[in-house]
């Protein structure tokens, strides 16, 4: 159903509800008013009928009869006062003793006279119907077609003006209540209908700040649902485009490094090999006879060969970083790989007195390129050894998480890394260490990405750095 159609149906429903409520309450008020009018009219009719029938039938009622009549008549609903006037215009009996003996105005004919007693009102305690107004009803007593007296009655009837005012106030109250309820219902319904727009607005704001993981669900099958579906599709395309751009930038960096490596490999390694051979020749052919001088000479030759070896290692890392590598995956035990790397760095650990601890389940296996993973661990351990002080500690822990990923962490208690550099340390040529090339961690990240994994660096709360690797345990 279209959003516009929903709004139209909602407002039509609200309008019908308000009109229906107004019609219902107006009907109830009119019914009540008519009921009270009918009751009052019936009251007058009953009073007139009772008076004329009973008194006209009596030939000569005595005082006892008249008093009894007045008591019975006074007990009727709405009757406040009743008096009987003789044909001599004298009050001969009354519910108000003060009126007995008074002279009253004679009737001009046989008609019934009803007069409002101006300024006299009752509170309606008898009928519970609100304010009531007093009327004086003068009814002739006719026998043998002549007037023999009259019954003068004071009757309390409902004040219809008050009823009309009350009905008006009630209708206004009902109208205001209905309007308030309609506004509240409209606000609630519009709030519900506007919820998808708020969700879309919030999601768009997150996307504007670079969060491409936002997804919208549960908006139904109408326009909002289709808009949410299109929004999710757009975000998915943006995420794919961003990933493709990152991949292109990475491939561009790899291509540049590969080109540089290819161009520089021969230009650097050939002179290095010549220098290395020359150092060997000098060490063998021109060794001094003097012991002291010979030791100094051999030390210089050894230092020269060590620097040549270091340069060869840098060139090797540079070539490995820029050269695509075809993974040779195989299943192996991670514990064995850690033991192999520990043997390779055993001398460095002993030189600095570093305490090394490995916590790896013996049955934990990994499907990966073993040589590449050995290079990853070797680089991480060498960096950790250089970061810790003498007598420091390094630990390796591994586990499997619930998503089938093997998580391997290498922690040390060194000085850690400045928070702003935690991402930069994986960029090529970024290093804060004297003599560092900035290629080792870049090579580690490339190997992890080739395996479908990732590496994250974080500082430890108690000091030091943790390198956490995540890699699929199965191919």
C-alpha positions as CSV (number, residue, x, y, z in Angstrom):
1,X,0.0,0.0,0.0
2,X,1.3,3.5,-0.9
3,X,2.4,5.8,1.8
4,X,0.0,8.5,0.5
5,X,-2.9,6.1,0.6
6,X,-2.0,5.2,4.2
7,X,-2.1,8.8,5.2
8,X,-5.5,9.3,3.5
9,X,-7.0,6.2,5.1
10,X,-5.7,7.3,8.5
11,X,-7.2,10.8,8.3
12,X,-10.5,9.4,6.9
13,X,-10.7,7.0,9.8
14,X,-10.0,9.7,12.3
15,X,-12.7,12.0,10.7
16,X,-15.3,9.2,10.8
17,X,-14.4,8.4,14.4
18,X,-14.8,12.1,15.5
19,X,-18.1,12.5,13.5
20,X,-19.4,9.2,14.9
21,X,-18.6,10.2,18.5
22,X,-20.2,13.6,18.1
23,X,-23.3,12.1,16.5
24,X,-23.6,9.5,19.3
25,X,-23.2,12.0,22.2
26,X,-25.6,14.4,20.5
27,X,-28.1,11.7,20.2
28,X,-27.7,10.7,23.8
29,X,-28.1,14.3,25.0
30,X,-31.2,14.9,22.8
31,X,-32.7,11.6,24.1
32,X,-32.1,12.7,27.7
33,X,-33.6,16.1,27.1
34,X,-36.7,14.7,25.4
35,X,-37.0,12.2,28.1
36,X,-37.1,14.9,30.8
37,X,-39.5,17.0,28.7
38,X,-41.8,14.0,28.4
39,X,-41.6,13.3,32.1
40,X,-42.4,16.8,33.0
41,X,-45.4,17.0,30.6
42,X,-46.6,13.7,32.0
43,X,-46.3,15.1,35.5
44,X,-48.6,18.0,34.6
45,X,-51.1,15.8,32.8
46,X,-51.2,13.4,35.8
47,X,-51.6,16.3,38.2
48,X,-54.5,17.8,36.3
49,X,-56.2,14.5,35.7
50,X,-55.8,13.5,39.4
51,X,-57.1,16.9,40.7
52,X,-60.1,17.3,38.4
53,X,-61.2,13.6,38.6
54,X,-61.1,13.2,42.3
55,X,-62.4,16.5,43.5
56,X,-65.1,16.9,40.8
57,X,-66.5,13.5,41.8
58,X,-67.1,14.6,45.4
59,X,-70.5,16.2,46.0
60,X,-69.4,17.9,49.2
61,X,-66.0,16.9,50.5
62,X,-65.4,17.5,54.2
63,X,-62.3,18.9,55.7
64,X,-60.8,15.5,56.5
65,X,-61.2,14.5,52.9
66,X,-59.6,17.7,51.7
67,X,-56.6,17.3,54.0
68,X,-56.2,13.7,53.0
69,X,-56.4,14.8,49.3
70,X,-53.8,17.5,49.9
71,X,-51.4,15.1,51.6
72,X,-51.7,12.5,48.7
73,X,-51.4,15.2,46.1
74,X,-48.4,16.8,47.9
75,X,-46.6,13.4,47.8
76,X,-46.6,13.4,44.0
77,X,-43.3,14.1,42.2
78,X,-42.6,17.7,41.5
79,X,-45.5,19.1,43.6
80,X,-44.2,21.8,46.0
81,X,-47.5,23.3,47.3
82,X,-51.2,22.7,46.7
83,X,-54.2,24.8,47.7
84,X,-58.0,24.3,47.2
85,X,-60.1,27.5,46.6
86,X,-63.8,27.5,47.0
87,X,-66.3,29.1,44.6
88,X,-66.2,32.1,46.9
89,X,-62.5,32.6,46.1
90,X,-61.3,31.6,49.6
91,X,-58.6,29.1,50.3
92,X,-60.3,26.3,52.3
93,X,-57.4,23.8,52.4
94,X,-53.7,24.1,51.6
95,X,-50.4,22.3,52.3
96,X,-49.2,25.7,53.4
97,X,-51.3,26.6,56.5
98,X,-50.5,30.3,56.1
99,X,-52.6,30.4,53.0
100,X,-55.8,29.0,54.5
101,X,-58.5,31.7,54.5
102,X,-56.8,34.0,52.0
103,X,-58.7,35.4,49.1
104,X,-57.5,34.4,45.7
105,X,-58.2,35.8,42.3
106,X,-61.1,34.1,40.5
107,X,-60.7,32.2,37.3
108,X,-61.9,34.0,34.2
109,X,-63.2,30.8,32.7
110,X,-62.8,27.0,32.6
111,X,-59.3,27.1,31.1
112,X,-56.2,25.8,32.9
113,X,-53.7,28.6,33.6
114,X,-50.0,27.8,33.9
115,X,-47.7,30.7,35.1
116,X,-44.0,30.8,35.8
117,X,-43.1,32.0,39.3
118,X,-40.5,34.5,38.3
119,X,-37.3,34.3,40.2
120,X,-38.2,31.1,42.1
121,X,-35.9,28.1,41.3
122,X,-35.2,24.8,43.0
123,X,-31.9,22.8,43.1
124,X,-33.6,19.6,41.9
125,X,-32.9,17.4,44.9
126,X,-36.1,15.5,44.3
127,X,-35.4,14.4,40.7
128,X,-31.6,14.8,40.6
129,X,-31.9,16.5,37.2
130,X,-30.2,19.7,37.9
131,X,-31.9,23.1,38.3
132,X,-35.7,23.2,38.1
133,X,-38.1,26.1,37.8
134,X,-41.4,26.7,39.7
135,X,-44.7,27.0,37.9
136,X,-48.1,27.8,39.3
137,X,-51.0,25.7,37.8
138,X,-54.5,26.9,38.4
139,X,-57.1,24.2,37.5
140,X,-60.9,24.8,37.6
141,X,-63.1,22.3,39.3
142,X,-66.1,21.8,37.1
143,X,-69.3,20.0,38.0
144,X,-72.5,20.1,35.9
145,X,-70.7,22.4,33.5
146,X,-70.0,25.1,36.1
147,X,-67.0,26.1,38.1
148,X,-67.3,25.2,41.7
149,X,-63.8,26.1,42.7
150,X,-60.2,25.5,41.7
151,X,-57.0,23.7,42.7
152,X,-54.0,25.9,42.8
153,X,-50.7,23.9,42.6
154,X,-47.1,24.9,42.7
155,X,-45.1,22.5,40.5
156,X,-41.3,22.3,40.1
157,X,-40.4,21.4,36.5
158,X,-37.0,21.0,34.8
159,X,-35.5,24.3,33.7
160,X,-35.1,23.6,30.0
161,X,-32.9,26.6,29.5
162,X,-30.5,25.1,32.0
163,X,-30.7,21.8,30.2
164,X,-29.9,23.5,26.9
165,X,-26.9,25.3,28.5
166,X,-25.7,22.0,30.0
167,X,-26.1,20.2,26.7
168,X,-24.1,23.0,25.0
169,X,-21.3,22.7,27.6
170,X,-21.3,19.0,27.2
171,X,-21.1,19.2,23.5
172,X,-18.3,21.7,23.7
173,X,-16.5,19.4,26.1
174,X,-17.1,16.4,23.9
175,X,-15.8,18.4,20.8
176,X,-12.7,19.5,22.7
177,X,-12.1,16.0,23.9
178,X,-12.6,14.5,20.5
179,X,-10.3,17.1,19.0
180,X,-7.6,16.4,21.6
181,X,-7.9,12.6,21.1
182,X,-7.8,13.2,17.3
183,X,-4.6,15.3,17.6
184,X,-3.0,12.7,19.9
185,X,-4.0,9.8,17.6
186,X,-2.7,11.8,14.6
187,X,0.6,12.5,16.4
188,X,1.0,8.9,17.4
189,X,0.1,7.6,13.9
190,X,2.3,10.1,12.1
191,X,5.1,9.3,14.5
192,X,4.7,5.6,13.6
193,X,4.5,6.3,9.9
194,X,7.5,8.7,10.1
195,X,9.6,6.1,11.8
196,X,11.0,4.6,8.5
197,X,12.0,8.1,7.4
198,X,13.9,8.7,10.7
199,X,15.7,5.3,10.3
200,X,16.7,6.2,6.7
201,X,17.9,9.6,7.8
202,X,20.0,8.2,10.6
203,X,21.5,5.5,8.3
204,X,22.2,8.1,5.6
205,X,24.0,10.3,8.2
206,X,26.2,7.3,9.3
207,X,27.0,6.6,5.7
208,X,28.0,10.2,5.2
209,X,30.6,9.8,7.9
210,X,32.0,6.7,6.2
211,X,30.2,3.8,7.9
212,X,29.4,1.4,5.1
213,X,28.3,-1.4,7.4
214,X,24.8,0.2,7.9
215,X,21.9,-2.0,6.9
216,X,18.1,-1.3,7.2
217,X,15.6,-4.0,7.7
218,X,12.0,-4.6,8.9
219,X,10.3,-1.7,6.9
220,X,7.7,-3.9,5.2
221,X,6.9,-4.2,1.5
222,X,5.6,-0.7,0.7
223,X,7.4,2.3,-0.7
224,X,9.5,2.5,2.5
225,X,10.5,-1.1,2.3
226,X,11.5,-0.8,-1.4
227,X,13.4,2.4,-0.5
228,X,15.2,0.5,2.3
229,X,16.0,-2.3,-0.1
230,X,17.4,0.2,-2.6
231,X,19.4,1.9,0.1
232,X,20.9,-1.4,1.2
233,X,21.8,-2.1,-2.4
234,X,23.4,1.3,-2.8
235,X,25.5,0.8,0.4
236,X,26.6,-2.6,-0.8
237,X,27.7,-1.2,-4.1
238,X,29.6,1.6,-2.3
239,X,31.3,-0.9,0.0
240,X,32.3,-3.0,-3.1
241,X,33.5,0.1,-4.8
242,X,35.5,1.2,-1.8
243,X,37.0,-2.3,-1.5
244,X,37.8,-2.3,-5.2
245,X,39.5,1.1,-4.8
246,X,41.6,-0.2,-1.9
247,X,42.5,-3.2,-3.9
248,X,43.5,-1.1,-6.9
249,X,45.6,1.2,-4.7
250,X,47.2,-1.9,-3.1
251,X,47.9,-3.4,-6.5
252,X,49.3,-0.1,-7.7
253,X,51.7,0.0,-4.7
254,X,52.6,-3.6,-5.4
255,X,53.3,-2.9,-9.0
256,X,55.5,0.1,-8.2
257,X,57.4,-2.0,-5.6
258,X,57.7,-4.9,-8.1
259,X,59.1,-2.5,-10.7
260,X,61.5,-0.9,-8.3
261,X,62.6,-4.3,-7.0
262,X,63.2,-5.6,-10.5
263,X,65.1,-2.5,-11.5
264,X,67.2,-2.3,-8.3
265,X,67.9,-6.0,-7.6
266,X,70.7,-6.4,-10.1
267,X,72.0,-2.9,-9.5
268,X,72.4,-3.5,-5.8
269,X,73.1,-7.2,-5.4
270,X,75.9,-7.5,-8.0
271,X,78.0,-4.8,-6.3
272,X,77.2,-6.4,-2.9
273,X,78.3,-9.8,-4.1
274,X,81.5,-8.3,-5.4
275,X,82.1,-6.5,-2.1
276,X,81.5,-9.7,-0.2
277,X,83.9,-11.7,-2.4
278,X,86.5,-8.9,-2.1
279,X,86.1,-8.9,1.7
280,X,86.8,-12.7,1.7
281,X,89.8,-12.2,-0.5
282,X,91.2,-9.4,1.7
283,X,90.6,-11.5,4.8
284,X,92.6,-14.4,3.4
285,X,95.3,-12.7,1.4
286,X,96.2,-9.6,3.3
287,X,95.9,-10.7,6.8
288,X,98.6,-9.0,9.0
289,X,101.2,-11.1,10.8
290,X,101.0,-9.0,14.0
291,X,98.4,-10.6,16.3
292,X,96.9,-7.3,17.5
293,X,96.7,-5.9,14.0
294,X,95.4,-9.1,12.7
295,X,92.5,-9.1,15.2
296,X,91.6,-5.6,14.3
297,X,91.9,-6.3,10.6
298,X,89.6,-9.4,10.8
299,X,87.1,-7.4,12.9
300,X,86.9,-4.8,10.2
301,X,86.4,-7.5,7.5
302,X,83.8,-9.2,9.6
303,X,81.9,-5.9,10.1
304,X,82.1,-5.3,6.4
305,X,80.7,-8.7,5.6
306,X,78.0,-8.2,8.3
307,X,76.8,-5.0,6.7
308,X,76.8,-6.6,3.2
309,X,74.7,-9.4,4.7
310,X,72.3,-6.8,6.2
311,X,72.0,-5.0,2.8
312,X,71.3,-8.4,1.1
313,X,68.6,-9.0,3.7
314,X,67.0,-5.6,3.0
315,X,67.1,-6.2,-0.7
316,X,65.5,-9.6,-0.1
317,X,62.7,-8.1,1.9
318,X,62.2,-5.4,-0.7
319,X,61.9,-7.9,-3.5
320,X,59.6,-10.2,-1.5
321,X,57.3,-7.2,-0.7
322,X,56.9,-6.2,-4.3
323,X,56.9,-9.7,-5.9
324,X,53.6,-11.6,-6.2
325,X,53.8,-14.9,-4.5
326,X,51.8,-18.1,-5.3
327,X,50.7,-19.7,-2.0
328,X,51.6,-23.3,-1.5
329,X,49.1,-24.3,1.1
330,X,49.4,-27.4,3.3
331,X,48.1,-28.6,6.6
332,X,50.5,-28.4,9.5
333,X,50.6,-28.1,13.3
334,X,51.0,-24.6,14.5
335,X,52.9,-25.7,17.5
336,X,55.7,-27.2,15.3
337,X,55.9,-23.9,13.4
338,X,56.3,-21.9,16.6
339,X,59.0,-24.3,17.8
340,X,60.9,-23.9,14.5
341,X,60.8,-20.1,14.7
342,X,61.9,-20.2,18.4
343,X,65.0,-22.2,17.3
344,X,65.8,-19.5,14.7
345,X,65.7,-16.7,17.2
346,X,67.1,-18.6,20.1
347,X,70.5,-16.8,19.9
348,X,68.8,-13.3,20.0
349,X,66.6,-14.4,22.9
350,X,69.6,-15.6,24.9
351,X,71.7,-12.5,24.1
352,X,69.1,-10.1,25.7
353,X,67.9,-12.6,28.3
354,X,64.3,-12.5,27.0
355,X,61.8,-14.9,28.6
356,X,59.8,-16.6,25.8
357,X,56.5,-18.4,26.5
358,X,54.3,-20.2,24.0
359,X,50.7,-21.2,24.7
360,X,49.4,-23.2,21.8
361,X,47.1,-26.2,21.8
362,X,49.1,-29.2,20.5
363,X,46.2,-30.3,18.2
364,X,45.7,-26.9,16.6
365,X,46.3,-27.2,12.8
366,X,46.4,-24.6,10.1
367,X,45.9,-24.8,6.3
368,X,48.3,-22.2,4.9
369,X,51.7,-21.6,3.2
370,X,54.1,-22.8,5.9
371,X,57.1,-20.9,4.6
372,X,55.1,-17.7,4.4
373,X,53.7,-18.2,7.9
374,X,57.2,-18.9,9.2
375,X,58.4,-15.6,7.7
376,X,55.4,-13.9,9.4
377,X,56.3,-15.3,12.9
378,X,60.0,-14.6,12.4
379,X,59.4,-10.9,11.6
380,X,57.0,-10.5,14.5
381,X,59.4,-12.2,17.0
382,X,62.5,-10.2,15.8
383,X,60.5,-7.0,16.1
384,X,59.4,-8.0,19.6
385,X,63.0,-8.9,20.7
386,X,64.2,-5.5,19.5
387,X,61.3,-3.7,21.3
388,X,61.8,-5.3,24.8
389,X,64.5,-4.3,27.3
390,X,67.1,-6.8,28.6
391,X,65.3,-9.4,30.7
392,X,61.9,-8.6,29.1
393,X,59.3,-11.2,28.1
394,X,57.5,-12.3,24.9
395,X,54.5,-14.6,24.7
396,X,52.6,-16.3,21.9
397,X,49.0,-17.4,22.3
398,X,46.7,-19.1,19.8
399,X,43.1,-20.2,19.8
400,X,40.1,-20.8,17.5
401,X,37.1,-18.5,17.6
402,X,33.5,-19.3,16.8
403,X,33.8,-18.2,13.1
404,X,36.5,-20.8,12.2
405,X,39.3,-18.3,12.4
406,X,42.6,-19.0,14.0
407,X,43.7,-16.1,16.3
408,X,47.4,-15.8,17.0
409,X,48.8,-13.1,19.2
410,X,52.4,-12.1,19.8
411,X,52.8,-9.9,22.9
412,X,55.8,-8.2,24.5
413,X,56.4,-5.9,27.5
414,X,58.3,-3.2,25.7
415,X,57.5,0.4,25.3
416,X,54.6,-0.1,22.8
417,X,53.8,2.2,19.9
418,X,52.3,5.7,19.9
419,X,48.5,5.4,19.3
420,X,48.6,7.5,16.2
421,X,51.2,5.1,14.6
422,X,49.3,1.8,15.2
423,X,48.0,1.8,11.6
424,X,51.1,3.4,10.1
425,X,53.5,0.7,11.2
426,X,52.2,-1.6,8.5
427,X,52.9,0.9,5.7
428,X,56.1,0.3,3.7
429,X,59.2,2.2,4.9
430,X,57.6,3.5,8.1
431,X,59.8,2.9,11.0
432,X,60.8,4.6,14.3
433,X,63.7,2.2,15.0
434,X,67.3,3.0,14.2
435,X,68.5,0.8,11.4
436,X,65.0,-0.4,10.5
437,X,63.8,-0.6,6.9
438,X,60.0,-0.4,7.5
439,X,59.4,-3.4,5.2
440,X,59.0,-6.3,7.7
441,X,55.5,-5.5,9.0
442,X,54.3,-4.4,5.5
443,X,55.4,-7.9,4.3
444,X,53.6,-9.5,7.2
445,X,50.3,-7.7,6.3
446,X,50.6,-8.6,2.7
447,X,51.0,-12.3,3.5
448,X,48.1,-12.2,5.9
449,X,45.9,-10.6,3.3
450,X,46.9,-13.2,0.7
451,X,45.7,-15.8,3.2
452,X,42.4,-14.0,3.7
453,X,43.3,-12.9,7.1
454,X,44.3,-9.6,8.8
455,X,46.7,-8.3,11.5
456,X,45.9,-5.7,14.1
457,X,48.3,-3.9,16.5
458,X,47.3,-2.7,19.9
459,X,49.0,-1.4,23.0
460,X,48.7,-3.4,26.2
461,X,47.2,-1.7,29.2
462,X,50.2,-2.7,31.4
463,X,52.7,-1.7,28.6
464,X,54.0,-3.3,25.5
465,X,52.5,-4.2,22.2
466,X,50.3,-7.1,21.0
467,X,50.2,-8.2,17.4
468,X,47.0,-10.2,16.8
469,X,46.7,-12.2,13.6
470,X,43.4,-13.7,12.3
471,X,43.5,-16.3,9.6
472,X,41.1,-18.9,8.3
473,X,42.0,-22.3,9.9
474,X,40.7,-24.1,6.8
475,X,41.3,-23.4,3.2
